[in-house]
């Protein structure tokens, strides 16, 4: 097993490196592009509940991000009449995950959704603490905060992750008296989690061709991948296996973005994907490639 050294303080071998091209350590997710049925309804939800701000809006489209941040996190594209995500899910988006800068901010968010009487799910993943929501079209959202990397635990080269009960009261205790005023500066897209049809094919595409490291591979029905030793920038799971990919007449993920440091990095990733048999196209904003189930990945650089 080709393990990699990423924990410089302990010299721990963390993760499994891809066999050829490997994404730079500075790689991270960017925004997601979502198809929704009613733009006004969705904008209201993402501003009032999630706490994002509208950065740009035009007919049938809105771009949202965190306060004082120029980089977009969510782009909403209206297609009137699209059906909500069915309960069992579709191949495509499971959820996208917005990473808050600290635990106190997550505590303030917990208090905010409780006061707004919004139904949520909760989980302690050992490496992070998370709140789960569903938007008006049934699209999944995670709001989370990481624990310090020095506190993460490992099973050999694998990051230890679980789904344990969340200590909500302790989160609330660190929130202080400051109210939730929306996603604060420093909020970023932490990861994207996809329903896929097969984990081996997902590994072939996202690990061997795109160049992510495998970080967690023993979690039931899931594979987690990342760059730079992070617990995961991408989750894949087979929990909706047997369902079709999300269709044009359903709410869905249209594309998600992966940001690499430089144009040569993006070109190297594109060549690696093409060597793996994928069709990569280029537009003015980046490089586009569908995964084996049609979920579109956009590779961009950010100056």
VEXVEXZA-935560 format. One record per residue: x, y, z of N, C-alpha, C, CB in turn. Coordinates in steps of 0.1 Angstrom, whole numbers, padded with zeros to 4 digits, always signed. Glycine has a CB too. Example, Ala and Ser with C-alpha at 12.3 -4.5 7.8 and 13.67 -1.06 7.14 Angstrom:
2
+0132-0057+0078+0123-0045+0078+0132-0033+0078+0113-0045+0090+0128-0022+0071+0137-0011+0071+0129+0000+0079+0141-0006+0057
END
This chain:
303
+0009-0012+0000+0000+0000+0000+0009+0012+0000-0010+0000+0012+0007+0022-0009+0015+0033-0011+0011+0044-0002+0015+0038-0025+0016+0045+0011+0012+0055+0020+0021+0067+0019+0013+0049+0035+0016+0078+0025+0023+0091+0023+0025+0097+0037+0016+0100+0014+0036+0105+0038+0039+0112+0050+0033+0126+0049+0054+0112+0053+0024+0129+0058+0018+0142+0058+0018+0149+0072+0004+0142+0052+0019+0141+0082+0019+0146+0096+0033+0148+0100+0012+0136+0106+0039+0160+0098+0053+0163+0100+0057+0162+0114+0056+0176+0094+0047+0165+0123+0051+0165+0138+0053+0151+0143+0040+0172+0146+0046+0141+0138+0047+0128+0143+0053+0118+0133+0034+0122+0147+0056+0123+0121+0061+0115+0110+0052+0103+0107+0075+0109+0114+0039+0105+0109+0029+0095+0107+0026+0094+0092+0016+0098+0114+0026+0081+0087+0022+0079+0073+0006+0080+0073+0027+0065+0068+0001+0089+0065-0013+0092+0065-0018+0090+0051-0016+0106+0070-0029+0082+0049-0035+0080+0036-0028+0071+0027-0037+0094+0030-0034+0070+0015-0029+0062+0004-0028+0071-0008-0037+0050+0001-0015+0073-0013-0013+0082-0024-0018+0076-0037+0001+0086-0025-0022+0083-0047-0025+0077-0060-0013+0072-0067-0032+0088-0069-0015+0063-0077-0003+0056-0083+0005+0065-0092-0008+0044-0090-0002+0076-0097+0006+0084-0107+0004+0099-0103+0000+0082-0121-0004+0107-0110-0006+0121-0107-0012+0122-0093-0014+0128-0117-0007+0132-0085-0012+0135-0072-0015+0150-0071-0002+0131-0061-0028+0153-0067-0032+0167-0065-0023+0174-0055-0046+0168-0061-0020+0187-0057-0012+0195-0047-0019+0195-0034-0009+0209-0053-0011+0197-0024-0016+0197-0010-0025+0209-0008-0005+0198+0000-0024+0220-0015-0032+0232-0014-0046+0231-0020-0025+0244-0019-0048+0220-0027-0061+0218-0034-0073+0218-0024-0061+0204-0042-0084+0224-0028-0096+0224-0019-0108+0226-0028-0095+0236-0009-0120+0223-0023-0132+0225-0030-0136+0240-0031-0144+0217-0024-0142+0243-0042-0148+0256-0044-0163+0256-0042-0144+0263-0057-0170+0263-0051-0185+0264-0050-0192+0252-0056-0189+0276-0055-0205+0251-0053-0214+0242-0060-0224+0249-0068-0220+0232-0049-0228+0243-0079-0239+0249-0087-0251+0240-0086-0234+0251-0102-0262+0245-0082-0274+0237-0079-0286+0242-0088-0278+0239-0064-0293+0232-0092-0306+0235-0099-0318+0234-0090-0308+0225-0111-0326+0245-0089-0337+0246-0080-0349+0250-0087-0333+0256-0068-0361+0247-0080-0374+0250-0086-0378+0264-0085-0384+0241-0080-0375+0271-0074-0380+0284-0072-0368+0292-0066-0392+0284-0062-0363+0302-0074-0351+0309-0070-0354+0317-0057-0346+0318-0081-0365+0324-0057-0368+0333-0045-0369+0325-0032-0381+0340-0048-0375+0313-0033-0377+0305-0022-0363+0300-0017-0385+0293-0025-0354+0296-0026-0341+0291-0023-0332+0302-0017-0335+0285-0035-0332+0314-0024-0324+0325-0019-0328+0328-0004-0326+0337-0028-0341+0328-0001-0346+0331+0012-0340+0321+0022-0361+0331+0013-0341+0308+0018-0336+0298+0027-0321+0299+0029-0339+0284+0021-0313+0301+0019-0299+0301+0020-0294+0314+0027-0292+0300+0006-0301+0325+0027-0297+0337+0034-0302+0336+0048-0303+0349+0027-0315+0333+0050-0321+0334+0064-0317+0322+0072-0336+0334+0063-0316+0310+0067-0313+0298+0075-0298+0295+0074-0322+0286+0070-0293+0293+0062-0279+0289+0061-0270+0301+0065-0276+0284+0047-0274+0313+0062-0266+0325+0066-0257+0330+0056-0258+0321+0078-0259+0326+0043-0251+0332+0032-0256+0345+0028-0250+0322+0020-0247+0353+0021-0251+0366+0015-0251+0365+0000-0241+0377+0020-0260+0373-0006-0261+0373-0021-0250+0381-0026-0275+0378-0025-0241+0375-0034-0230+0383-0040-0234+0388-0054-0218+0374-0041-0243+0381-0061-0246+0385-0074-0260+0379-0077-0236+0381-0085-0268+0386-0085-0281+0381-0088-0286+0386-0102-0292+0384-0078-0291+0377-0110-0297+0380-0123-0309+0372-0125-0286+0378-0134-0315+0373-0136-0327+0366-0139-0325+0351-0139-0333+0370-0153-0331+0344-0129-0330+0330-0128-0318+0325-0122-0332+0324-0141-0310+0333-0116-0296+0329-0111-0292+0337-0099-0286+0329-0122-0286+0331-0089-0281+0339-0078-0268+0332-0073-0291+0340-0066-0258+0340-0069-0246+0335-0064-0244+0340-0049-0233+0340-0073-0241+0331-0040-0241+0334-0026-0227+0330-0020-0252+0327-0019-0224+0337-0010-0211+0334-0003-0212+0338+0012-0199+0340-0010-0201+0337+0019-0200+0341+0033-0198+0356+0034-0190+0334+0040-0201+0362+0045-0199+0376+0047-0184+0379+0046-0204+0380+0061-0181+0391+0039-0168+0396+0037-0159+0386+0030-0161+0398+0051-0164+0377+0022-0156+0368+0014-0160+0370-0001-0159+0353+0018-0151+0371-0009-0154+0373-0023-0157+0360-0031-0142+0381-0030-0152+0349-0026-0154+0336-0034-0167+0330-0031-0143+0327-0030-0175+0327-0042-0188+0321-0040-0188+0307-0035-0195+0321-0054-0198+0304-0027-0200+0290-0022-0211+0283-0029-0202+0290-0007-0222+0290-0032-0234+0283-0038-0239+0292-0050-0245+0281-0027-0241+0286-0061-0248+0292-0072-0261+0285-0074-0239+0292-0085-0272+0292-0074-0285+0287-0076-0290+0290-0090-0295+0293-0065-0294+0280-0097-0299+0282-0111-0314+0277-0111-0291+0274-0121-0323+0286-0114-0337+0282-0114-0342+0275-0126-0346+0295-0112-0349+0264-0124-0356+0257-0135-0370+0254-0130-0348+0244-0140-0380+0263-0132-0393+0261-0127-0399+0247-0130-0402+0272-0132-0405+0241-0119-0412+0229-0121-0403+0216-0118-0417+0228-0135-0390+0218-0116-0382+0206-0113-0387+0200-0100-0367+0209-0112-0387+0187-0100-0391+0179-0088-0381+0179-0077-0395+0165-0092-0385+0178-0064-0375+0177-0053-0368+0163-0054-0382+0179-0040-0357+0163-0047-0349+0151-0046-0358+0140-0038-0336+0153-0038-0359+0128-0044-0367+0118-0037-0360+0113-0024-0369+0106-0046-0368+0108-0015-0363+0104-0002-0351+0095-0002-0374+0098+0006-0351+0086-0012-0340+0076-0012-0328+0082-0018-0344+0064-0020-0329+0094-0025-0317+0100-0031-0315+0096-0045-0305+0097-0023-0307+0103-0052-0303+0100-0065-0288+0100-0066-0308+0111-0075-0283+0092-0076-0268+0093-0079-0265+0107-0082-0264+0083-0090-0255+0113-0075-0252+0127-0077-0249+0132-0063-0263+0135-0084-0255+0143-0059-0252+0150-0046-0259+0142-0035-0258+0164-0046-0250+0140-0024-0255+0135-0011-0257+0148-0003-0246+0125-0005-0245+0155-0001-0246+0169+0005-0234+0176+0001-0248+0168+0020-0234+0189+0002-0222+0197+0002-0220+0203+0016-0223+0209-0009-0208+0206+0020-0205+0208+0034-0198+0222+0035-0197+0197+0040-0204+0231+0043-0198+0244+0045-0191+0244+0058-0209+0255+0045-0178+0247+0058-0169+0247+0069-0168+0260+0076-0155+0242+0065-0173+0261+0089-0172+0273+0097-0158+0274+0103-0183+0274+0108-0153+0287+0106-0140+0288+0110-0136+0283+0124-0136+0302+0110-0147+0281+0133-0144+0277+0146-0156+0271+0152-0138+0288+0155-0154+0264+0164-0165+0257+0171-0175+0267+0176-0159+0249+0182-0171+0279+0181-0180+0288+0186-0191+0292+0176-0173+0301+0192-0186+0294+0163-0195+0298+0152-0205+0287+0150-0187+0300+0139-0201+0274+0151-0210+0263+0149-0220+0263+0161-0203+0249+0149-0216+0266+0173-0225+0267+0184-0236+0278+0182-0218+0270+0197-0231+0289+0176-0241+0300+0174-0251+0295+0163-0234+0313+0169-0246+0288+0153-0255+0283+0142-0265+0273+0148-0247+0276+0131-0261+0264+0157-0270+0255+0164-0281+0262+0171-0262+0246+0174-0277+0273+0178-0288+0280+0185-0297+0287+0175-0281+0291+0194-0292+0292+0164-0299+0299+0154-0310+0289+0148-0290+0304+0143-0306+0277+0144-0316+0268+0138-0326+0263+0148-0309+0256+0131-0322+0262+0161-0331+0258+0171-0342+0269+0173-0324+0256+0184-0337+0282+0173-0347+0293+0175-0356+0294+0162-0339+0306+0177-0351+0291+0151-0359+0291+0139-0367+0279+0137-0350+0293+0127-0366+0269+0146-0374+0257+0145-0372+0249+0132-0389+0260+0147-0359+0249+0128-0356+0242+0116-0351+0227+0120-0344+0249+0108-0357+0217+0114-0353+0203+0117-0339+0201+0111-0363+0193+0110-0331+0195+0119-0317+0192+0116-0313+0178+0120-0307+0202+0121-0302+0173+0115-0295+0161+0120-0282+0166+0126-0293+0151+0109-0277+0157+0134-0264+0161+0141-0255+0149+0141-0266+0166+0155-0242+0151+0142-0232+0140+0143-0219+0145+0147-0231+0133+0129-0212+0137+0155-0198+0139+0159-0190+0129+0150-0195+0137+0174-0182+0134+0141-0174+0125+0132-0159+0124+0137-0174+0131+0118-0157+0127+0150-0143+0126+0156-0134+0137+0151-0137+0112+0153-0133+0138+0138-0124+0149+0132-0132+0162+0131-0119+0145+0118-0145+0161+0132-0154+0173+0131-0167+0171+0138-0156+0176+0116-0174+0182+0139-0188+0182+0145-0197+0188+0134-0189+0189+0158-0209+0182+0132-0217+0186+0120-0231+0187+0123-0214+0176+0110-0238+0196+0116-0252+0198+0116-0257+0196+0101-0256+0212+0121-0268+0188+0099-0273+0185+0086-0286+0191+0084-0273+0170+0084-0288+0197+0072-0301+0203+0068-0305+0198+0054-0300+0218+0069-0317+0201+0051-0322+0198+0037-0328+0211+0032-0332+0186+0037-0324+0215+0020-0330+0227+0015-0344+0225+0010-0321+0233+0004-0351+0236+0005-0365+0234+0001-0367+0224-0011-0371+0247-0003-0356+0221-0018-0357+0211-0029-0352+0197-0025-0350+0216-0041-0349+0196-0013-0344+0183-0008-0329+0180-0010-0351+0172-0016-0322+0191-0013-0307+0190-0015-0300+0190-0001-0302+0201-0024-0291+0182+0001-0285+0180+0014-0274+0191+0016-0279+0167+0015-0273+0196+0029-0263+0206+0033-0258+0201+0047-0270+0220+0034-0245+0202+0048-0238+0200+0061-0231+0214+0065-0228+0189+0060-0233+0217+0077-0226+0229+0083-0217+0223+0094-0236+0240+0088-0204+0225+0094-0196+0218+0103-0184+0227+0107-0191+0205+0098-0177+0222+0118-0165+0228+0123-0155+0216+0125-0167+0237+0135-0142+0218+0121-0132+0208+0124-0127+0209+0138-0121+0210+0114-0123+0197+0143-0114+0197+0155-0100+0200+0150-0116+0183+0162-0091+0205+0159-0077+0207+0155-0071+0194+0150-0069+0212+0167-0063+0195+0139-0057+0183+0133-0049+0175+0143-0049+0187+0121-0043+0182+0152-0035+0175+0162-0043+0165+0171-0027+0185+0171-0056+0167+0171-0065+0159+0179-0071+0147+0171-0076+0167+0185-0069+0147+0158-0074+0136+0150-0067+0123+0154-0072+0138+0135-0074+0112+0153-0069+0099+0156-0068+0091+0143-0077+0091+0167-0060+0080+0143-0057+0073+0131-0057+0058+0134-0043+0077+0126-0061+0050+0124-0060+0036+0125-0050+0032+0114-0074+0029+0122-0037+0031+0118-0027+0029+0108-0026+0042+0100-0029+0017+0099-0026+0041+0087-0025+0053+0079-0039+0059+0076-0019+0049+0065-0049+0053+0081-0063+0058+0079-0068+0067+0090-0072+0046+0077-0074+0078+0086-0080+0088+0095-0092+0081+0102-0084+0101+0088-0093+0082+0115-0105+0076+0122-0117+0085+0121-0101+0073+0136-0128+0081+0115-0140+0088+0115-0151+0079+0119-0143+0093+0100-0162+0085+0125-0173+0078+0129-0186+0087+0128-0172+0072+0144-0197+0082+0131-0209+0090+0133-0215+0087+0146-0220+0086+0121-0210+0096+0156-0214+0094+0170-0224+0105+0174-0202+0095+0179-0231+0104+0185-0239+0115+0190-0232+0128+0192-0247+0111+0202-0238+0139+0189-0232+0152+0190-0235+0158+0204-0236+0162+0179-0225+0163+0211-0228+0170+0224-0233+0184+0221-0215+0170+0233-0246+0186+0218-0251+0199+0215-0250+0209+0226-0266+0197+0211-0252+0204+0238-0251+0213+0249-0237+0219+0251-0255+0206+0262-0227+0211+0249-0214+0216+0250-0211+0226+0238-0203+0205+0249-0216+0224+0227-0215+0233+0216-0221+0247+0219-0221+0228+0203-0233+0246+0225-0240+0258+0229-0232+0266+0240-0254+0255+0233-0226+0258+0248-0218+0265+0259-0207+0273+0254-0214+0255+0269-0201+0269+0243-0190+0277+0237-0194+0288+0228-0180+0268+0230-0207+0289+0225-0212+0299+0216-0212+0313+0222-0226+0296+0211-0212+0314+0235-0213+0327+0242-0226+0334+0239-0201+0336+0237-0227+0346+0242-0239+0354+0240-0241+0360+0227-0240+0365+0251-0230+0360+0219-0231+0366+0206-0241+0359+0197-0217+0366+0199-0250+0366+0190-0260+0360+0182-0254+0356+0168-0272+0369+0179-0260+0347+0162-0257+0343+0148-0260+0354+0139-0264+0329+0144-0250+0359+0131-0252+0370+0122-0249+0365+0108-0243+0381+0125-0250+0352+0105-0247+0347+0092-0233+0341+0092-0248+0358+0081-0230+0334+0081-0217+0327+0080-0206+0337+0081-0216+0319+0066-0197+0336+0090-0187+0346+0093-0175+0345+0083-0181+0345+0107-0167+0356+0083-0155+0356+0075-0147+0344+0078-0147+0369+0077-0141+0338+0068-0133+0325+0070-0141+0313+0067-0128+0325+0084-0154+0314+0064-0162+0303+0061-0159+0298+0046-0177+0306+0062-0157+0285+0044-0153+0280+0031-0161+0268+0028-0138+0277+0031-0160+0263+0016-0166+0250+0012-0156+0239+0017-0168+0248-0003-0160+0231+0027-0151+0221+0033-0150+0208+0024-0156+0218+0046-0161+0203+0020-0161+0191+0012-0174+0190+0004-0158+0179+0021-0174+0180-0005-0186+0176-0012-0187+0161-0011-0185+0180-0028-0199+0156-0009-0202+0142-0007-0212+0137-0017-0207+0139+0008-0208+0127-0025-0216+0123-0036-0221+0108-0034-0208+0123-0049-0233+0106-0039-0238+0093-0041-0232+0088-0054-0254+0092-0042-0226+0076-0054-0220+0070-0066-0226+0056-0068-0205+0070-0066-0224+0050-0079-0229+0036-0082-0220+0025-0077-0231+0035-0096-0207+0028-0076-0197+0018-0073-0184+0024-0067-0194+0009-0085-0180+0019-0056-0168+0025-0049-0155+0023-0057-0167+0021-0035-0154+0011-0063-0142+0008-0071-0141+0018-0083-0142-0006-0076-0152+0020-0090-0151+0029-0101-0149+0044-0096-0165+0029-0109-0155+0047-0084-0152+0060-0079-0137+0062-0076-0160+0062-0066-0131+0051-0070-0117+0052-0067-0108+0053-0080-0112+0040-0059-0112+0046-0090-0105+0047-0103-0105+0061-0108-0111+0037-0113-0117+0068-0107-0118+0081-0113-0112+0092-0104-0133+0085-0115-0116+0092-0091-0112+0103-0082-0098+0101-0076-0122+0104-0071-0094+0089-0074-0081+0086-0068-0070+0084-0078-0082+0073-0059-0072+0074-0087-0062+0070-0096-0060+0080-0108-0065+0057-0102-0071+0086-0113-0071+0095-0124-0070+0110-0119-0083+0094-0133-0079+0114-0111-0079+0128-0106-0067+0131-0097-0092+0132-0099-0064+0122-0088-0052+0123-0080-0054+0126-0065-0044+0134-0085-0066+0124-0060-0069+0125-0046-0062+0113-0038-0084+0125-0043-0058+0116-0026-0053+0105-0017-0066+0099-0011-0044+0111-0006-0065+0086-0009-0075+0079-0001-0072+0082+0014-0075+0063-0004-0083+0086+0021-0081+0089+0035-0088+0080+0045-0085+0103+0038-0100+0076+0041-0108+0066+0049-0115+0057+0039-0119+0074+0058-0112+0044+0041-0117+0034+0032-0124+0022+0039-0106+0028+0023-0125+0022+0052-0132+0012+0059-0146+0016+0064-0124+0007+0071-0150+0028+0062-0163+0032+0066-0174+0025+0058-0165+0048+0065-0184+0019+0064-0193+0011+0056-0200+0018+0044-0204+0006+0065-0197+0013+0032-0203+0018+0020-0198+0032+0015-0218+0020+0022-0187+0036+0020-0182+0049+0017-0166+0049+0015-0185+0059+0028-0162+0059+0007-0148+0061+0005-0145+0076+0006-0143+0056-0009-0136+0080+0014-0133+0095+0016-0119+0098+0011-0134+0099+0031-0118+0109+0004-0106+0113-0003-0103+0127-0001-0107+0110-0018-0090+0131-0002-0086+0144+0001-0072+0147-0005-0086+0147+0016-0068+0160-0004-0054+0164-0007-0048+0170+0006-0054+0174-0019-0035+0169+0007-0028+0175+0018-0030+0170+0032-0032+0189+0018-0035+0157+0033-0037+0151+0046-0050+0155+0053-0026+0155+0054-0059+0162+0046-0072+0166+0052-0081+0153+0053-0079+0176+0044-0090+0153+0063-0098+0141+0065-0106+0138+0052-0107+0142+0076-0113+0147+0046-0119+0145+0033-0123+0158+0026-0130+0135+0033-0119+0160+0014-0124+0170+0005-0136+0164-0003-0113+0176-0004-0136+0151-0005-0146+0145-0012-0151+0132-0005-0142+0142-0027-0164+0130-0003-0169+0118+0001-0177+0111-0010-0178+0120+0014-0175+0098-0011-0184+0090-0021-0190+0079-0013-0175+0085-0033-0202+0075-0017-0209+0064-0010-0218+0057-0020-0217+0069+0002-0222+0045-0016-0231+0037-0024-0245+0035-0017-0225+0023-0027-0248+0045-0008-0261+0044-0001-0273+0046-0009-0260+0053+0011-0271+0051-0021-0283+0052-0030-0281+0044-0043-0285+0067-0035-0272+0034-0042-0269+0025-0053-0282+0018-0058-0259+0014-0050-0284+0018-0071-0297+0013-0076-0306+0024-0081-0304+0004-0067-0304+0036-0075-0312+0047-0080-0305+0053-0093-0313+0058-0069-0313+0059-0101-0307+0065-0113-0300+0078-0110-0317+0068-0124-0291+0083-0118-0286+0097-0116-0297+0107-0117-0275+0100-0127-0295+0118-0109-0305+0129-0109-0307+0134-0124-0300+0141-0100-0319+0136-0127-0323+0140-0141-0325+0155-0143-0335+0132-0145-0327+0159-0155-0328+0173-0158-0341+0179-0152-0329+0175-0173-0351+0171-0149-0363+0176-0144-0364+0174-0129-0375+0169-0150-0352+0173-0122-0352+0172-0108-0342+0182-0102-0347+0157-0103-0344+0186-0090-0334+0194-0083-0321+0186-0082-0339+0199-0069-0310+0192-0084-0297+0184-0085-0285+0193-0084-0297+0176-0098-0274+0186-0083-0261+0193-0084-0257+0193-0099-0250+0185-0076-0255+0205-0104-0251+0207-0118-0236+0206-0120-0256+0221-0123-0229+0210-0110-0214+0209-0110-0208+0213-0097-0208+0218-0121-0197+0208-0093-0189+0212-0082-0175+0215-0086-0189+0201-0071-0169+0224-0078-0156+0229-0082-0145+0225-0073-0157+0245-0082-0134+0221-0079-0121+0218-0072-0111+0229-0076-0116+0204-0076-0105+0235-0066-0096+0246-0069-0082+0241-0066-0099+0258-0060-0073+0243-0077-0059+0239-0076-0051+0252-0076-0055+0229-0087-0038+0252-0072-0031+0264-0071-0027+0271-0084-0018+0261-0064-0024+0264-0094-0018+0270-0106-0024+0264-0119-0003+0269-0107-0023+0271-0130-0027+0266-0143-0020+0253-0146-0025+0276-0154-0007+0252-0145+0000+0239-0147-0006+0227-0139+0015+0240-0145-0010+0230-0126-0016+0220-0118-0029+0215-0124-0019+0225-0104-0037+0225-0129-0050+0221-0135-0048+0213-0148-0058+0234-0138-0038+0217-0156-0035+0210-0168-0030+0196-0166-0024+0218-0177-0022+0194-0155-0017+0181-0151-0029+0172-0147-0007+0182-0140-0038+0177-0139-0050+0170-0135-0058+0166-0147-0058+0178-0125-0060+0175-0157-0068+0172-0169-0061+0161-0177-0069+0185-0177-0048+0162-0179-0041+0152-0186-0042+0138-0179-0026+0155-0188-0041+0138-0166-0042+0125-0159-0056+0119-0161-0039+0127-0144-0067+0128-0160-0080+0123-0163-0082+0118-0177-0090+0134-0160-0076+0125-0186-0077+0120-0200-0070+0107-0202-0071+0131-0210-0059+0105-0195-0051+0093-0196-0060+0081-0190-0038+0094-0189-0069+0085-0181-0077+0075-0175-0090+0072-0183-0081+0079-0162-0091+0079-0195-0103+0076-0204-0114+0086-0203-0108+0063-0201-0112+0097-0195-0123+0107-0193-0122+0118-0204-0123+0113-0179-0133+0123-0208-0134+0134-0217-0134+0147-0210-0146+0133-0227-0123+0155-0211-0122+0168-0204-0123+0179-0215-0108+0169-0197-0132+0189-0211-0134+0200-0220-0129+0213-0212-0148+0202-0224-0127+0224-0220-0122+0236-0214-0131+0247-0218-0107+0239-0219-0134+0256-0208-0142+0268-0211-0134+0279-0204-0156+0268-0206-0139+0291-0205-0132+0303-0200-0129+0302-0185-0139+0315-0203-0137+0294-0178-0136+0294-0163-0127+0282-0158-0149+0293-0157-0125+0272-0166-0118+0261-0161-0119+0248-0170-0122+0257-0147-0116+0237-0164-0117+0224-0171-0128+0216-0165-0103+0216-0169-0136+0210-0174-0149+0203-0170-0147+0188-0174-0161+0209-0177-0152+0180-0164-0151+0165-0167-0163+0159-0159-0138+0159-0163-0171+0150-0166-0181+0143-0158-0175+0130-0152-0192+0139-0167-0179+0126-0140-0175+0114-0134-0182+0102-0141-0177+0114-0119-0180+0090-0137-0186+0079-0144-0202+0079-0144-0182+0066-0138-0208+0087-0135-0222+0087-0134-0228+0101-0139-0227+0085-0120-0219+0109-0145-0224+0121-0151-0223+0133-0142-0237+0120-0155-0218+0132-0129-0217+0143-0121-0205+0152-0126-0215+0139-0106-0207+0165-0128-0197+0173-0134-0188+0179-0124-0204+0184-0143-0175+0177-0126-0165+0184-0118-0158+0195-0127-0154+0174-0114-0157+0207-0121-0150+0218-0127-0137+0220-0119-0158+0231-0127-0126+0220-0126-0113+0223-0120-0109+0237-0124-0102+0213-0125-0106+0245-0113-0103+0259-0115-0090+0262-0108-0114+0268-0110-0084+0274-0111-0073+0279-0104-0078+0292-0097-0061+0281-0113-0071+0296-0087-0075+0308-0080-0062+0316-0077-0083+0305-0067-0061+0328-0082-0049+0336-0080-0049+0341-0066-0049+0348-0090
END
